[in-house]
Amino acid sequence: MNISFIIRLSKIMVLLSVAALALVVVFGNITDYDSNYQFVKHMMSMDTKPDYLGKAIEYRAVTDTFMHHFMYICNYY
């Protein structure tokens, strides 16, 4: 076995490992939509921000339900 074959084989193994991880993550996000959606909703609504930030950054909050679903779906494609 020469070194180029070993390097090629190791690259294939890394690629397959990353693909398997991505498959598990996508499967989890599809089958457990609500818990992941709640996370996206809270992050975009900024309703769980620390108190020391005050009201100065609340103008950035996105509270539209359609946008929460849209960003959840777009985040995984």
Backbone bond lengths (Angstrom), bond angles and torsions (degrees), N, CA, C in turn:
res aa  C-N    CA-C-N  psi(-1)  N-CA   C-N-CA  omega(-1)  CA-C   N-CA-C  phi
1 M - - - 1.452 - - 1.528 108.96 -
2 N 1.289 115.08 125.47 1.460 117.70 178.04 1.527 110.01 -91.18
3 I 1.293 115.14 168.15 1.462 121.43 -173.10 1.529 112.54 -66.67
4 S 1.334 118.05 -34.11 1.467 119.75 -179.54 1.533 111.08 -66.59
5 F 1.327 116.86 -34.57 1.460 119.76 177.26 1.528 111.12 -67.76
6 I 1.308 117.98 -38.68 1.463 122.58 178.97 1.530 110.10 -67.17
7 I 1.315 116.91 -41.34 1.463 120.22 177.87 1.518 110.56 -64.76
8 R 1.327 117.40 -43.95 1.456 121.08 178.36 1.526 110.93 -61.32
9 L 1.315 116.91 -42.57 1.464 121.44 179.09 1.527 111.32 -64.98
10 S 1.319 117.69 -38.82 1.466 120.42 178.64 1.526 111.04 -68.38
11 K 1.331 117.84 -36.14 1.467 120.57 176.18 1.522 111.14 -64.88
12 I 1.321 116.22 -39.61 1.463 120.29 177.95 1.521 110.44 -64.42
13 M 1.317 117.47 -40.42 1.465 121.11 179.30 1.531 111.36 -65.46
14 V 1.308 117.79 -40.20 1.461 121.29 177.66 1.523 110.11 -64.82
15 L 1.320 116.47 -43.91 1.455 120.81 178.62 1.526 111.34 -60.83
16 L 1.315 117.57 -44.92 1.468 121.03 178.83 1.530 111.51 -65.13
17 S 1.309 117.49 -36.29 1.465 120.92 178.57 1.525 111.31 -66.41
18 V 1.314 117.46 -43.60 1.463 121.45 178.44 1.525 110.24 -65.98
19 A 1.325 117.16 -39.70 1.465 120.78 178.48 1.528 110.68 -64.99
20 A 1.323 117.86 -39.69 1.463 120.71 178.32 1.526 110.70 -65.74
21 L 1.324 117.50 -40.82 1.459 120.76 177.12 1.521 110.86 -63.04
22 A 1.323 117.23 -44.16 1.463 120.99 178.66 1.526 110.78 -61.83
23 L 1.324 117.35 -39.28 1.457 121.17 178.51 1.526 111.10 -63.21
24 V 1.316 117.34 -42.20 1.468 120.75 178.73 1.525 110.71 -65.45
25 V 1.323 117.52 -41.74 1.462 121.50 -179.90 1.522 110.78 -64.97
26 V 1.322 117.55 -45.71 1.462 121.35 179.69 1.523 110.38 -64.06
27 F 1.321 117.20 -41.89 1.464 120.67 178.19 1.525 110.65 -60.68
28 G 1.320 117.04 -43.28 1.462 120.59 178.71 1.516 112.23 -65.02
29 N 1.316 117.27 -39.21 1.465 120.28 -179.98 1.517 112.04 -70.36
30 I 1.314 117.61 -32.49 1.458 120.03 179.41 1.524 110.95 -76.42
31 T 1.310 117.69 -42.09 1.465 120.33 -175.93 1.518 113.51 -80.09
32 D 1.326 118.87 -21.96 1.461 121.26 -179.64 1.526 109.43 -121.90
33 Y 1.321 114.72 58.56 1.470 121.64 -173.23 1.520 111.68 -59.98
34 D 1.332 117.34 -43.44 1.466 119.51 -170.46 1.522 113.41 -65.86
35 S 1.320 118.13 -44.07 1.461 118.01 -177.84 1.527 111.18 -66.98
36 N 1.320 117.21 -38.52 1.460 119.86 177.39 1.528 111.14 -70.91
37 Y 1.318 116.56 -35.56 1.472 120.28 177.29 1.526 110.45 -63.78
38 Q 1.331 117.13 -40.93 1.461 120.21 179.08 1.528 111.14 -60.32
39 F 1.321 116.29 -37.87 1.466 120.05 177.01 1.531 110.92 -63.00
40 V 1.334 116.57 -47.85 1.466 120.68 179.45 1.527 110.20 -61.93
41 K 1.323 116.51 -41.71 1.466 121.36 -179.79 1.527 111.35 -60.93
42 H 1.310 117.03 -46.63 1.469 120.11 -179.68 1.526 111.77 -66.85
43 M 1.318 117.29 -36.98 1.459 119.47 -179.96 1.535 110.98 -68.10
44 M 1.338 116.39 -42.13 1.466 118.77 -178.40 1.522 112.29 -75.40
45 S 1.334 117.53 -31.96 1.463 121.00 179.55 1.520 112.43 -77.37
46 M 1.312 116.60 -19.40 1.460 123.24 -178.38 1.531 111.40 56.76
47 D 1.325 117.01 35.88 1.457 120.19 -178.68 1.526 112.32 -88.79
48 T 1.306 117.40 -4.95 1.462 120.03 178.91 1.526 111.62 -118.35
49 K 1.331 117.03 25.44 1.465 120.67 -179.86 1.524 110.46 -74.43
50 P 1.303 117.28 154.88 1.472 120.53 178.04 1.528 111.50 -64.07
51 D 1.305 116.35 149.34 1.464 121.59 -177.60 1.521 113.53 -66.33
52 Y 1.335 117.31 -28.88 1.457 119.04 -175.84 1.534 112.36 -68.01
53 L 1.345 117.44 -14.07 1.465 119.54 177.89 1.519 112.10 -76.92
54 G 1.321 116.66 -22.89 1.452 120.62 177.16 1.524 113.15 68.83
55 K 1.310 115.47 -158.84 1.460 121.73 -177.19 1.527 112.45 -93.51
56 A 1.305 117.22 -0.02 1.460 120.79 -173.37 1.523 113.26 -65.66
57 I 1.321 119.40 -26.74 1.462 120.55 -176.89 1.525 112.87 -108.74
58 E 1.313 118.33 5.23 1.461 120.03 -177.85 1.519 113.83 -69.52
59 Y 1.318 118.21 -14.85 1.466 119.76 177.97 1.528 110.94 -65.73
60 R 1.330 118.23 -19.60 1.458 122.24 179.67 1.522 113.50 -82.03
61 A 1.306 117.75 -11.11 1.467 121.47 -175.52 1.526 110.91 -66.48
62 V 1.320 115.63 138.05 1.465 122.33 176.73 1.528 106.42 -110.54
63 T 1.321 116.88 113.87 1.464 120.56 -174.97 1.519 113.09 -109.80
64 D 1.321 117.72 2.47 1.458 121.51 -179.86 1.531 110.13 -75.61
65 T 1.330 117.23 126.36 1.462 122.17 -177.81 1.526 111.59 -63.15
66 F 1.318 117.45 -38.28 1.466 120.48 178.18 1.521 110.63 -59.60
67 M 1.324 117.09 -43.33 1.464 120.39 -179.66 1.527 111.50 -66.58
68 H 1.323 117.74 -33.25 1.466 120.36 176.38 1.524 110.40 -62.11
69 H 1.338 116.37 -48.40 1.467 119.96 178.80 1.533 110.90 -64.90
70 F 1.321 116.44 -42.37 1.461 121.04 -179.52 1.528 111.11 -60.66
71 M 1.308 117.18 -46.48 1.465 120.43 -179.19 1.525 111.62 -69.29
72 Y 1.327 117.02 -32.98 1.469 119.70 176.41 1.522 109.90 -62.93
73 I 1.333 116.32 -45.11 1.459 120.25 -178.70 1.537 111.04 -69.86
74 C 1.319 117.31 -42.69 1.468 120.91 -179.05 1.522 112.69 -67.48
75 N 1.289 116.81 -24.72 1.449 121.17 -177.80 1.529 112.60 -66.97
76 Y 1.321 117.91 -19.96 1.453 120.46 -175.07 1.510 113.52 -112.89
77 Y 1.335 118.15 13.42 1.460 120.44 177.56 1.503 110.43 -122.89
